[in-house]
Amino acid sequence: MADTKPTPKRKPNAAFMKPVQPDEALAAIVGSKPLPRTELTKKLWDYIKKHGLQDAKSKTTINADAALKAVFDGRASVSMFEMTKLVSKHLVS
């Protein structure tokens, strides 16, 4: 019989839990209060889903509306992987 050790609980990364301040463009989507990156990402996805901005054919593509274009450097669509990098530019340290 193999030893079964309980899997240790993953600790959240402190950097992700530290509140960040969205700039004006990003605040229009997620609110103006400082919030952890995890919560910011959740609110961003809630907005994308609520407004039907995820591309129907390519689920990894986000089609920007006017508010998101301000965050996405004026681009009409970005991949969800590019989105993280573009959103980072809108965080005030």
BAFI-806483 format. One record per atom (N, C-alpha, C, O, CB): atom name; x negated, y, z; residue in one letter. Coordinates in Angstrom, 1 decimal. Each point is the difference from the previous one (the first is absolute). Glycine has a CB too. Layout:
<rs>
site = CA; x = X; y = Y; z = Z; code = A
...
</rs>
This chain:
<rs>
site = N; x = -0.8; y = -1.2; z = 0.0; code = M
site = CA; x = 0.8; y = 1.2; z = 0.0; code = M
site = C; x = -0.9; y = 1.3; z = 0.0; code = M
site = O; x = -0.9; y = 0.0; z = 0.8; code = M
site = CB; x = 2.7; y = -1.3; z = 0.4; code = M
site = N; x = -1.4; y = 2.2; z = -2.0; code = A
site = CA; x = -0.8; y = 1.2; z = -0.1; code = A
site = C; x = 0.4; y = 1.0; z = 1.0; code = A
site = O; x = 1.2; y = 0.1; z = 0.4; code = A
site = CB; x = -1.5; y = -0.4; z = -2.9; code = A
site = N; x = -0.7; y = 1.1; z = 3.0; code = D
site = CA; x = 0.3; y = 1.0; z = 1.0; code = D
site = C; x = 0.8; y = 1.2; z = -0.7; code = D
site = O; x = -0.5; y = 0.4; z = -1.1; code = D
site = CB; x = -1.6; y = -1.0; z = 2.4; code = D
site = N; x = 3.2; y = 1.0; z = -0.8; code = T
site = CA; x = 0.7; y = 1.1; z = -0.6; code = T
site = C; x = -0.1; y = 1.2; z = 1.0; code = T
site = O; x = 0.6; y = 0.0; z = 1.0; code = T
site = CB; x = 1.0; y = -1.6; z = -2.3; code = T
site = N; x = -2.4; y = 2.5; z = 0.8; code = K
site = CA; x = -0.1; y = 1.2; z = 0.8; code = K
site = C; x = 1.0; y = 1.0; z = -0.4; code = K
site = O; x = 0.3; y = 0.1; z = -1.2; code = K
site = CB; x = -2.8; y = -0.5; z = 1.5; code = K
site = N; x = 3.1; y = 1.1; z = 0.7; code = P
site = CA; x = 1.0; y = 1.1; z = -0.5; code = P
site = C; x = -0.8; y = 1.0; z = -0.8; code = P
site = O; x = -1.0; y = 0.5; z = 0.4; code = P
site = CB; x = 2.5; y = -0.9; z = 1.7; code = P
site = N; x = -0.8; y = 0.9; z = -3.1; code = T
site = CA; x = -0.6; y = 1.0; z = -0.9; code = T
site = C; x = 0.0; y = 1.3; z = 0.8; code = T
site = O; x = 1.0; y = 0.4; z = 0.5; code = T
site = CB; x = -0.2; y = -1.6; z = -2.6; code = T
site = N; x = -2.0; y = 1.9; z = 2.2; code = P
site = CA; x = 0.0; y = 1.2; z = 0.7; code = P
site = C; x = 0.8; y = 1.1; z = -0.7; code = P
site = O; x = 0.0; y = 0.1; z = -1.2; code = P
site = CB; x = -2.2; y = -0.7; z = 2.1; code = P
site = N; x = 2.9; y = 1.4; z = -0.1; code = K
site = CA; x = 0.8; y = 1.1; z = -0.6; code = K
site = C; x = -0.9; y = 1.0; z = -0.6; code = K
site = O; x = -1.1; y = 0.3; z = 0.5; code = K
site = CB; x = 2.9; y = -0.6; z = 1.2; code = K
site = N; x = -1.5; y = 0.7; z = -2.9; code = R
site = CA; x = -0.8; y = 1.0; z = -0.7; code = R
site = C; x = 0.3; y = 1.4; z = 0.6; code = R
site = O; x = 1.1; y = 0.4; z = 0.3; code = R
site = CB; x = -1.0; y = -1.7; z = -2.4; code = R
site = N; x = -1.2; y = 2.0; z = 2.5; code = K
site = CA; x = 0.1; y = 1.3; z = 0.5; code = K
site = C; x = 0.1; y = 1.0; z = -1.2; code = K
site = O; x = -0.7; y = -0.1; z = -0.9; code = K
site = CB; x = -0.6; y = -0.5; z = 3.1; code = K
site = N; x = 2.2; y = 1.5; z = -2.1; code = P
site = CA; x = 0.1; y = 1.0; z = -1.0; code = P
site = C; x = -1.3; y = 0.9; z = -0.1; code = P
site = O; x = -0.5; y = 0.3; z = 1.1; code = P
site = CB; x = 3.1; y = -0.3; z = -0.9; code = P
site = N; x = -3.0; y = 0.3; z = -1.3; code = N
site = CA; x = -1.2; y = 0.8; z = -0.2; code = N
site = C; x = 0.3; y = 1.4; z = 0.6; code = N
site = O; x = 0.9; y = 0.6; z = -0.4; code = N
site = CB; x = -1.7; y = -2.0; z = -1.7; code = N
site = N; x = -0.1; y = 1.8; z = 2.9; code = A
site = CA; x = 0.2; y = 1.4; z = 0.7; code = A
site = C; x = 0.1; y = 1.1; z = -1.0; code = A
site = O; x = 0.7; y = 1.0; z = 0.2; code = A
site = CB; x = -1.9; y = -1.9; z = 1.8; code = A
site = N; x = 0.5; y = 0.8; z = -3.1; code = A
site = CA; x = 0.0; y = 1.0; z = -1.1; code = A
site = C; x = 1.3; y = 0.1; z = -0.6; code = A
site = O; x = 0.5; y = 1.1; z = -0.4; code = A
site = CB; x = -2.9; y = -1.5; z = 0.0; code = A
site = N; x = 3.1; y = -0.7; z = 0.2; code = F
site = CA; x = 1.4; y = 0.1; z = -0.6; code = F
site = C; x = 1.0; y = 0.5; z = 1.0; code = F
site = O; x = 1.0; y = 0.5; z = -0.4; code = F
site = CB; x = -1.6; y = -2.4; z = -1.1; code = F
site = N; x = 0.3; y = 1.8; z = 2.8; code = M
site = CA; x = 1.0; y = 0.4; z = 1.0; code = M
site = C; x = -0.1; y = 1.5; z = 0.3; code = M
site = O; x = 0.9; y = 0.6; z = 0.6; code = M
site = CB; x = -0.9; y = -3.0; z = 0.3; code = M
site = N; x = -1.2; y = 3.0; z = -1.2; code = K
site = CA; x = -0.2; y = 1.4; z = 0.3; code = K
site = C; x = 0.9; y = 0.9; z = -0.8; code = K
site = O; x = 0.0; y = -0.2; z = -1.2; code = K
site = CB; x = -2.4; y = -0.4; z = 1.8; code = K
site = N; x = 3.2; y = 1.4; z = 0.0; code = P
site = CA; x = 0.9; y = 0.9; z = -0.8; code = P
site = C; x = -0.8; y = 0.9; z = -1.0; code = P
site = O; x = -1.0; y = 0.5; z = 0.4; code = P
site = CB; x = 2.6; y = -0.6; z = 1.5; code = P
site = N; x = -1.0; y = 0.2; z = -3.1; code = V
site = CA; x = -0.6; y = 0.9; z = -1.0; code = V
site = C; x = 1.1; y = 1.0; z = -0.3; code = V
site = O; x = 1.2; y = -0.2; z = 0.1; code = V
site = CB; x = -2.7; y = -1.6; z = -1.1; code = V
site = N; x = 1.0; y = 3.0; z = 0.5; code = Q
site = CA; x = 0.9; y = 1.1; z = -0.3; code = Q
site = C; x = 0.2; y = 0.1; z = -1.5; code = Q
site = O; x = -0.9; y = 0.3; z = -0.7; code = Q
site = CB; x = 0.1; y = 0.9; z = 2.8; code = Q
site = N; x = 2.1; y = -1.4; z = -2.6; code = P
site = CA; x = 0.2; y = 0.1; z = -1.4; code = P
site = C; x = 0.0; y = 1.5; z = -0.4; code = P
site = O; x = 0.4; y = 0.9; z = 0.8; code = P
site = CB; x = 1.0; y = -3.0; z = -0.8; code = P
site = N; x = -1.9; y = 2.4; z = -1.2; code = D
site = CA; x = 0.0; y = 1.4; z = -0.5; code = D
site = C; x = 1.4; y = 0.3; z = -0.4; code = D
site = O; x = 0.9; y = -0.8; z = 0.1; code = D
site = CB; x = -3.3; y = 0.7; z = -0.8; code = D
site = N; x = 2.6; y = 1.3; z = 0.1; code = E
site = CA; x = 1.4; y = 0.5; z = -0.4; code = E
site = C; x = 0.6; y = -0.9; z = -1.0; code = E
site = O; x = 1.2; y = -0.3; z = 0.1; code = E
site = CB; x = -1.9; y = 2.6; z = 0.4; code = E
site = N; x = 0.0; y = -2.7; z = -1.5; code = A
site = CA; x = 0.6; y = -0.9; z = -1.1; code = A
site = C; x = 0.4; y = -1.3; z = 0.5; code = A
site = O; x = 1.1; y = -0.5; z = -0.3; code = A
site = CB; x = -2.6; y = 1.6; z = -1.3; code = A
site = N; x = 0.7; y = -1.7; z = 2.5; code = L
site = CA; x = 0.3; y = -1.3; z = 0.5; code = L
site = C; x = 1.1; y = 0.1; z = 1.1; code = L
site = O; x = 0.9; y = -0.9; z = 0.2; code = L
site = CB; x = -3.2; y = 0.1; z = -0.7; code = L
site = N; x = 2.3; y = 1.9; z = 1.2; code = A
site = CA; x = 1.0; y = 0.2; z = 1.1; code = A
site = C; x = 1.4; y = 0.1; z = -0.6; code = A
site = O; x = 1.0; y = -0.4; z = 0.7; code = A
site = CB; x = -2.7; y = 1.6; z = 0.6; code = A
site = N; x = 1.9; y = -0.8; z = -2.5; code = A
site = CA; x = 1.3; y = 0.0; z = -0.7; code = A
site = C; x = 0.6; y = -1.4; z = -0.1; code = A
site = O; x = 1.2; y = -0.1; z = -0.1; code = A
site = CB; x = -1.9; y = 2.2; z = -1.2; code = A
site = N; x = -0.2; y = -3.1; z = 1.4; code = I
site = CA; x = 0.5; y = -1.4; z = -0.2; code = I
site = C; x = 0.1; y = -0.7; z = 1.4; code = I
site = O; x = 1.0; y = -0.6; z = 0.3; code = I
site = CB; x = -2.0; y = 0.5; z = -2.6; code = I
site = N; x = -0.1; y = 0.2; z = 3.1; code = V
site = CA; x = -0.1; y = -0.7; z = 1.2; code = V
site = C; x = 0.3; y = 0.8; z = 1.3; code = V
site = O; x = 0.0; y = -0.6; z = 1.1; code = V
site = CB; x = -1.6; y = -0.9; z = -2.3; code = V
site = N; x = 1.8; y = 2.8; z = 1.1; code = G
site = CA; x = 0.2; y = 0.8; z = 1.2; code = G
site = C; x = -1.3; y = 0.7; z = 0.3; code = G
site = O; x = -1.1; y = -0.4; z = -0.4; code = G
site = CB; x = 2.9; y = -1.1; z = 1.3; code = G
site = N; x = -1.8; y = 2.6; z = -0.1; code = S
site = CA; x = -1.1; y = 0.8; z = 0.3; code = S
site = C; x = -0.8; y = -0.4; z = 1.3; code = S
site = O; x = -1.0; y = 0.6; z = 0.3; code = S
site = CB; x = 2.2; y = 1.2; z = -1.5; code = S
site = N; x = -0.6; y = -2.7; z = 2.0; code = K
site = CA; x = -0.7; y = -0.4; z = 1.2; code = K
site = C; x = -1.1; y = -1.0; z = -0.2; code = K
site = O; x = 0.0; y = -0.8; z = -1.0; code = K
site = CB; x = 2.1; y = 1.1; z = 2.2; code = K
site = N; x = -3.2; y = -0.2; z = -0.4; code = P
site = CA; x = -1.1; y = -0.9; z = -0.1; code = P
site = C; x = 0.5; y = -1.4; z = 0.2; code = P
site = O; x = 0.8; y = -0.2; z = 1.0; code = P
site = CB; x = -2.5; y = 1.9; z = -0.3; code = P
site = N; x = 1.3; y = -2.7; z = -1.4; code = L
site = CA; x = 0.4; y = -1.4; z = 0.2; code = L
site = C; x = -1.1; y = -1.0; z = -0.5; code = L
site = O; x = -0.8; y = 0.4; z = -0.8; code = L
site = CB; x = 3.2; y = 0.3; z = 0.5; code = L
site = N; x = -2.4; y = -1.9; z = 0.9; code = P
site = CA; x = -1.0; y = -1.0; z = -0.4; code = P
site = C; x = 0.1; y = -0.3; z = -1.4; code = P
site = O; x = 1.1; y = 0.0; z = -0.6; code = P
site = CB; x = -1.1; y = -0.9; z = 2.9; code = P
site = N; x = -1.2; y = 0.5; z = -2.9; code = R
site = CA; x = 0.0; y = -0.4; z = -1.5; code = R
site = C; x = 1.1; y = -1.1; z = -0.3; code = R
site = O; x = 0.6; y = 0.0; z = -1.0; code = R
site = CB; x = -3.0; y = 0.7; z = 0.9; code = R
site = N; x = 2.5; y = -1.6; z = 1.1; code = T
site = CA; x = 0.9; y = -1.1; z = -0.3; code = T
site = C; x = 1.4; y = 0.5; z = -0.1; code = T
site = O; x = 0.8; y = -0.4; z = -0.9; code = T
site = CB; x = -2.3; y = -1.1; z = 2.2; code = T
site = N; x = 1.9; y = 2.4; z = -0.4; code = E
site = CA; x = 1.3; y = 0.6; z = -0.1; code = E
site = C; x = 0.2; y = 0.9; z = -1.2; code = E
site = O; x = 1.1; y = 0.0; z = -0.6; code = E
site = CB; x = -1.0; y = -0.1; z = 3.1; code = E
site = N; x = -1.1; y = 0.8; z = -2.9; code = L
site = CA; x = 0.0; y = 0.9; z = -1.2; code = L
site = C; x = 0.3; y = -0.9; z = -1.2; code = L
site = O; x = 0.8; y = 0.4; z = -0.8; code = L
site = CB; x = -2.4; y = 1.2; z = 1.9; code = L
site = N; x = 0.9; y = -2.7; z = -1.2; code = T
site = CA; x = 0.1; y = -0.9; z = -1.2; code = T
site = C; x = 1.5; y = -0.6; z = 0.0; code = T
site = O; x = 0.6; y = -0.1; z = -1.0; code = T
site = CB; x = -3.1; y = -0.5; z = 1.1; code = T
site = N; x = 3.0; y = 0.3; z = 1.1; code = K
site = CA; x = 1.3; y = -0.6; z = 0.1; code = K
site = C; x = 1.1; y = 1.0; z = -0.5; code = K
site = O; x = 0.9; y = -0.3; z = -0.7; code = K
site = CB; x = -1.7; y = -1.1; z = 2.6; code = K
site = N; x = 0.6; y = 2.7; z = -1.4; code = K
site = CA; x = 0.9; y = 1.1; z = -0.4; code = K
site = C; x = -0.1; y = 0.2; z = -1.5; code = K
site = O; x = 1.1; y = 0.3; z = -0.7; code = K
site = CB; x = -1.3; y = 0.7; z = 3.0; code = K
site = N; x = -1.0; y = -1.0; z = -2.9; code = L
site = CA; x = -0.2; y = 0.2; z = -1.4; code = L
site = C; x = 0.8; y = -1.1; z = -0.8; code = L
site = O; x = 0.6; y = 0.3; z = -1.0; code = L
site = CB; x = -2.9; y = 0.8; z = 1.4; code = L
site = N; x = 2.1; y = -2.4; z = 0.0; code = W
site = CA; x = 0.7; y = -1.1; z = -0.7; code = W
site = C; x = 1.5; y = 0.1; z = 0.2; code = W
site = O; x = 0.8; y = -0.3; z = -0.9; code = W
site = CB; x = -2.8; y = -1.1; z = 1.3; code = W
site = N; x = 2.5; y = 1.9; z = 0.8; code = D
site = CA; x = 1.4; y = 0.2; z = 0.2; code = D
site = C; x = 0.6; y = 1.0; z = -1.0; code = D
site = O; x = 1.0; y = -0.2; z = -0.6; code = D
site = CB; x = -1.3; y = -0.4; z = 3.0; code = D
site = N; x = -0.5; y = 1.7; z = -2.6; code = Y
site = CA; x = 0.4; y = 1.0; z = -1.0; code = Y
site = C; x = 0.0; y = -0.5; z = -1.4; code = Y
site = O; x = 1.0; y = 0.2; z = -0.7; code = Y
site = CB; x = -2.0; y = 1.5; z = 2.2; code = Y
site = N; x = 0.0; y = -2.5; z = -1.9; code = I
site = CA; x = -0.1; y = -0.6; z = -1.3; code = I
site = C; x = 1.2; y = -0.9; z = -0.3; code = I
site = O; x = 0.6; y = 0.1; z = -1.0; code = I
site = CB; x = -3.1; y = 0.1; z = 1.1; code = I
site = N; x = 2.8; y = -1.0; z = 0.9; code = K
site = CA; x = 1.1; y = -1.0; z = -0.2; code = K
site = C; x = 1.4; y = 0.7; z = 0.0; code = K
site = O; x = 0.8; y = -0.3; z = -0.8; code = K
site = CB; x = -2.2; y = -1.5; z = 1.9; code = K
site = N; x = 1.5; y = 2.8; z = -0.2; code = K
site = CA; x = 1.3; y = 0.7; z = 0.1; code = K
site = C; x = 0.3; y = 0.7; z = -1.3; code = K
site = O; x = 1.2; y = 0.1; z = -0.4; code = K
site = CB; x = -1.6; y = 0.2; z = 2.9; code = K
site = N; x = -0.6; y = 0.3; z = -3.2; code = H
site = CA; x = 0.2; y = 0.7; z = -1.2; code = H
site = C; x = -0.2; y = -0.8; z = -1.3; code = H
site = O; x = 0.0; y = 0.5; z = -1.1; code = H
site = CB; x = -0.7; y = 1.5; z = 2.4; code = H
site = N; x = 0.5; y = -3.3; z = -1.1; code = G
site = CA; x = -0.2; y = -1.0; z = -1.1; code = G
site = C; x = -1.2; y = 0.4; z = -0.9; code = G
site = O; x = 0.1; y = -0.1; z = -1.3; code = G
site = CB; x = 2.4; y = -0.2; z = 1.3; code = G
site = N; x = -3.6; y = 0.6; z = 0.6; code = L
site = CA; x = -1.2; y = 0.5; z = -0.8; code = L
site = C; x = -0.9; y = -1.1; z = -0.3; code = L
site = O; x = -1.0; y = 0.2; z = -0.8; code = L
site = CB; x = 1.2; y = 1.9; z = 1.9; code = L
site = N; x = 0.0; y = -3.4; z = -0.6; code = Q
site = CA; x = -0.9; y = -1.1; z = -0.4; code = Q
site = C; x = 0.5; y = -0.5; z = -1.4; code = Q
site = O; x = 1.2; y = -0.2; z = -0.2; code = Q
site = CB; x = -1.6; y = -0.4; z = 2.7; code = Q
site = N; x = -0.6; y = 0.5; z = -3.4; code = D
site = CA; x = 0.3; y = -0.4; z = -1.4; code = D
site = C; x = 0.7; y = -1.4; z = 0.0; code = D
site = O; x = -0.5; y = -0.9; z = 0.7; code = D
site = CB; x = -1.5; y = 2.2; z = -1.5; code = D
site = N; x = 3.0; y = -1.5; z = 0.0; code = A
site = CA; x = 0.8; y = -1.2; z = 0.0; code = A
site = C; x = -0.8; y = -1.2; z = -0.6; code = A
site = O; x = 0.1; y = -1.1; z = 0.5; code = A
site = CB; x = 2.0; y = 2.5; z = -0.7; code = A
site = N; x = -2.9; y = -1.1; z = -0.8; code = K
site = CA; x = -0.8; y = -1.1; z = -0.7; code = K
site = C; x = -1.3; y = -0.2; z = 0.8; code = K
site = O; x = -0.3; y = -1.2; z = 0.2; code = K
site = CB; x = 1.3; y = 1.8; z = -2.4; code = K
site = N; x = -1.7; y = 0.4; z = 2.5; code = S
site = CA; x = -1.3; y = -0.1; z = 0.7; code = S
site = C; x = 0.1; y = 0.5; z = 1.4; code = S
site = O; x = -0.1; y = 1.2; z = 0.2; code = S
site = CB; x = -1.1; y = -0.9; z = -2.4; code = S
site = N; x = 1.5; y = -1.2; z = 3.1; code = K
site = CA; x = 0.2; y = 0.3; z = 1.4; code = K
site = C; x = -1.1; y = 0.8; z = 0.7; code = K
site = O; x = 0.2; y = 0.6; z = 1.0; code = K
site = CB; x = 1.3; y = -2.6; z = -0.9; code = K
site = N; x = -2.7; y = 1.9; z = -0.7; code = T
site = CA; x = -1.2; y = 0.7; z = 0.6; code = T
site = C; x = -0.1; y = 1.4; z = -0.4; code = T
site = O; x = -0.8; y = 0.8; z = 0.4; code = T
site = CB; x = -0.4; y = -2.9; z = -0.3; code = T
site = N; x = 2.1; y = 2.6; z = -1.0; code = T
site = CA; x = 0.0; y = 1.3; z = -0.5; code = T
site = C; x = 1.1; y = 0.9; z = 0.6; code = T
site = O; x = 1.1; y = -0.4; z = 0.2; code = T
site = CB; x = -2.0; y = -0.5; z = -2.4; code = T
site = N; x = 0.5; y = 2.1; z = 2.7; code = I
site = CA; x = 0.9; y = 0.9; z = 0.6; code = I
site = C; x = 0.2; y = 1.2; z = -1.0; code = I
site = O; x = -0.9; y = 0.6; z = -0.4; code = I
site = CB; x = 0.1; y = -1.2; z = 2.8; code = I
site = N; x = 2.1; y = 0.8; z = -2.7; code = N
site = CA; x = 0.3; y = 1.1; z = -0.9; code = N
site = C; x = 0.4; y = 1.2; z = 0.9; code = N
site = O; x = 0.8; y = 0.0; z = 0.8; code = N
site = CB; x = 0.1; y = -1.5; z = -2.7; code = N
site = N; x = -1.7; y = 2.6; z = 1.7; code = A
site = CA; x = 0.2; y = 1.2; z = 0.9; code = A
site = C; x = 1.1; y = 0.9; z = -0.4; code = A
site = O; x = 0.3; y = 0.2; z = -1.1; code = A
site = CB; x = -2.7; y = -0.3; z = 1.4; code = A
site = N; x = 3.1; y = 0.5; z = 0.8; code = D
site = CA; x = 1.0; y = 1.1; z = -0.2; code = D
site = C; x = -0.7; y = 1.3; z = 0.3; code = D
site = O; x = -1.2; y = 0.0; z = 0.1; code = D
site = CB; x = 3.2; y = -1.5; z = 0.6; code = D
site = N; x = -1.3; y = 2.6; z = -0.7; code = A
site = CA; x = -0.7; y = 1.3; z = 0.2; code = A
site = C; x = -0.8; y = 0.1; z = 1.2; code = A
site = O; x = -1.1; y = 0.5; z = 0.0; code = A
site = CB; x = 3.0; y = 0.5; z = -1.2; code = A
site = N; x = -1.4; y = -1.5; z = 2.4; code = A
site = CA; x = -0.7; y = 0.0; z = 1.2; code = A
site = C; x = -1.3; y = -0.8; z = 0.0; code = A
site = O; x = -1.0; y = 0.4; z = 0.5; code = A
site = CB; x = 3.2; y = 0.0; z = 0.7; code = A
site = N; x = -2.1; y = -1.6; z = -1.8; code = L
site = CA; x = -1.1; y = -0.9; z = -0.1; code = L
site = C; x = -1.1; y = 0.5; z = -1.0; code = L
site = O; x = -1.2; y = -0.2; z = 0.2; code = L
site = CB; x = 2.7; y = -1.7; z = 0.5; code = L
site = N; x = -1.0; y = 2.6; z = -1.7; code = K
site = CA; x = -1.0; y = 0.5; z = -1.0; code = K
site = C; x = -1.0; y = 1.0; z = 0.7; code = K
site = O; x = -1.2; y = 0.0; z = -0.4; code = K
site = CB; x = 2.9; y = -0.3; z = -1.4; code = K
site = N; x = -1.2; y = 1.0; z = 2.8; code = A
site = CA; x = -0.9; y = 0.9; z = 0.7; code = A
site = C; x = -1.1; y = -0.7; z = 0.8; code = A
site = O; x = -1.1; y = 0.5; z = 0.1; code = A
site = CB; x = 3.1; y = 1.1; z = 0.1; code = A
site = N; x = -1.6; y = -2.8; z = 0.2; code = V
site = CA; x = -1.0; y = -0.8; z = 0.8; code = V
site = C; x = -0.9; y = -0.8; z = -1.0; code = V
site = O; x = -1.2; y = -0.2; z = 0.3; code = V
site = CB; x = 2.9; y = 0.0; z = 1.6; code = V
site = N; x = -1.1; y = -0.2; z = -3.0; code = F
site = CA; x = -0.8; y = -0.8; z = -1.0; code = F
site = C; x = -0.7; y = 0.8; z = -1.0; code = F
site = O; x = -0.2; y = -0.4; z = -1.2; code = F
site = CB; x = 1.9; y = -1.3; z = 1.5; code = F
site = N; x = -2.2; y = 2.9; z = 0.0; code = D
site = CA; x = -0.7; y = 0.9; z = -0.9; code = D
site = C; x = 0.7; y = 0.2; z = -1.3; code = D
site = O; x = -0.7; y = 0.1; z = -1.1; code = D
site = CB; x = -1.4; y = -0.9; z = 2.2; code = D
site = N; x = 3.4; y = 0.9; z = -1.1; code = G
site = CA; x = 0.8; y = 0.4; z = -1.2; code = G
site = C; x = 0.2; y = -1.2; z = -0.9; code = G
site = O; x = 0.6; y = 0.1; z = -1.1; code = G
site = CB; x = -1.5; y = 2.1; z = 1.3; code = G
site = N; x = 0.5; y = -3.4; z = 0.2; code = R
site = CA; x = 0.2; y = -1.2; z = -0.9; code = R
site = C; x = 1.4; y = -0.6; z = 0.1; code = R
site = O; x = 0.6; y = 0.0; z = 1.1; code = R
site = CB; x = -3.1; y = -0.5; z = -0.8; code = R
site = N; x = 3.0; y = 0.1; z = -1.4; code = A
site = CA; x = 1.4; y = -0.6; z = 0.0; code = A
site = C; x = 0.1; y = -1.3; z = 0.6; code = A
site = O; x = 1.0; y = -0.4; z = 0.6; code = A
site = CB; x = -0.6; y = 1.7; z = -2.7; code = A
site = N; x = -1.5; y = -2.1; z = 2.0; code = S
site = CA; x = 0.1; y = -1.4; z = 0.7; code = S
site = C; x = -1.4; y = -0.4; z = 0.4; code = S
site = O; x = -1.0; y = 0.4; z = -0.7; code = S
site = CB; x = 3.0; y = -1.0; z = -0.7; code = S
site = N; x = -2.1; y = -0.1; z = 2.5; code = V
site = CA; x = -1.3; y = -0.5; z = 0.5; code = V
site = C; x = 0.2; y = -1.5; z = 0.5; code = V
site = O; x = 1.2; y = -0.4; z = 0.2; code = V
site = CB; x = -1.9; y = 2.8; z = 0.4; code = V
site = N; x = -0.3; y = -3.1; z = -0.5; code = S
site = CA; x = 0.1; y = -1.4; z = 0.5; code = S
site = C; x = 0.0; y = 0.2; z = 1.6; code = S
site = O; x = -0.5; y = 1.0; z = 0.5; code = S
site = CB; x = -0.7; y = -2.1; z = -2.5; code = S
site = N; x = 1.7; y = 0.1; z = 2.7; code = M
site = CA; x = 0.1; y = 0.1; z = 1.4; code = M
site = C; x = -1.4; y = 0.1; z = 0.6; code = M
site = O; x = -0.2; y = 0.5; z = 1.2; code = M
site = CB; x = 2.4; y = -1.7; z = -1.2; code = M
site = N; x = -3.2; y = 0.7; z = -0.7; code = F
site = CA; x = -1.4; y = 0.0; z = 0.5; code = F
site = C; x = -0.6; y = 1.4; z = -0.1; code = F
site = O; x = -0.7; y = 0.4; z = 0.9; code = F
site = CB; x = 0.5; y = -2.8; z = -1.6; code = F
site = N; x = 0.6; y = 3.1; z = -0.4; code = E
site = CA; x = -0.5; y = 1.4; z = -0.2; code = E
site = C; x = 0.7; y = 0.9; z = 1.0; code = E
site = O; x = -0.5; y = 1.0; z = 0.5; code = E
site = CB; x = 0.1; y = -1.4; z = -2.9; code = E
site = N; x = 1.7; y = 0.1; z = 2.7; code = M
site = CA; x = 0.8; y = 0.8; z = 0.9; code = M
site = C; x = -0.7; y = 0.2; z = 1.4; code = M
site = O; x = 0.0; y = 1.2; z = 0.4; code = M
site = CB; x = 2.0; y = -2.1; z = -1.5; code = M
site = N; x = -2.6; y = -0.1; z = 1.6; code = T
site = CA; x = -0.7; y = 0.1; z = 1.3; code = T
site = C; x = -1.1; y = 1.1; z = 0.0; code = T
site = O; x = -0.1; y = 0.8; z = 0.9; code = T
site = CB; x = 0.7; y = -3.2; z = -0.4; code = T
site = N; x = -1.4; y = 2.3; z = -1.6; code = K
site = CA; x = -1.1; y = 1.0; z = -0.2; code = K
site = C; x = 0.6; y = 1.4; z = -0.2; code = K
site = O; x = -0.6; y = 1.0; z = 0.6; code = K
site = CB; x = -0.9; y = -2.8; z = -1.6; code = K
site = N; x = 2.5; y = 2.0; z = 0.2; code = L
site = CA; x = 0.6; y = 1.3; z = -0.2; code = L
site = C; x = 0.6; y = 0.6; z = 1.2; code = L
site = O; x = -0.1; y = 1.2; z = 0.3; code = L
site = CB; x = 0.5; y = -1.9; z = -2.6; code = L
site = N; x = 0.3; y = -0.2; z = 3.1; code = V
site = CA; x = 0.6; y = 0.5; z = 1.3; code = V
site = C; x = -1.0; y = 0.4; z = 1.0; code = V
site = O; x = 0.2; y = 1.0; z = 0.7; code = V
site = CB; x = 1.7; y = -2.5; z = -1.1; code = V
site = N; x = -3.1; y = 0.9; z = 0.4; code = S
site = CA; x = -1.1; y = 0.3; z = 0.9; code = S
site = C; x = -0.4; y = 1.5; z = -0.1; code = S
site = O; x = -0.4; y = 0.6; z = 0.9; code = S
site = CB; x = -0.4; y = -3.0; z = -0.9; code = S
site = N; x = 0.9; y = 2.9; z = -1.3; code = K
site = CA; x = -0.5; y = 1.3; z = -0.3; code = K
site = C; x = 1.0; y = 1.1; z = 0.7; code = K
site = O; x = -0.3; y = 1.1; z = 0.1; code = K
site = CB; x = -0.7; y = -1.9; z = -2.3; code = K
site = N; x = 2.2; y = 0.3; z = 2.6; code = H
site = CA; x = 1.0; y = 0.9; z = 0.6; code = H
site = C; x = 0.1; y = -0.1; z = 1.5; code = H
site = O; x = 1.0; y = 0.4; z = 0.6; code = H
site = CB; x = 0.2; y = -0.6; z = -2.8; code = H
site = N; x = -2.3; y = -0.3; z = 2.8; code = L
site = CA; x = 0.0; y = -0.1; z = 1.4; code = L
site = C; x = -1.0; y = 1.1; z = 0.6; code = L
site = O; x = -1.2; y = 0.0; z = -0.4; code = L
site = CB; x = 1.8; y = -2.5; z = 0.3; code = L
site = N; x = -0.1; y = 3.3; z = 1.0; code = V
site = CA; x = -0.8; y = 1.0; z = 0.6; code = V
site = C; x = -0.7; y = -0.5; z = 1.2; code = V
site = O; x = 0.6; y = -0.6; z = 0.9; code = V
site = CB; x = 0.9; y = 2.4; z = -1.7; code = V
site = N; x = -2.8; y = -1.7; z = 0.9; code = S
site = CA; x = -0.7; y = -0.5; z = 1.1; code = S
site = C; x = 0.0; y = 0.9; z = 1.2; code = S
site = O; x = -0.6; y = -0.3; z = 1.1; code = S
site = CB; x = -0.9; y = -1.0; z = -2.6; code = S
</rs>
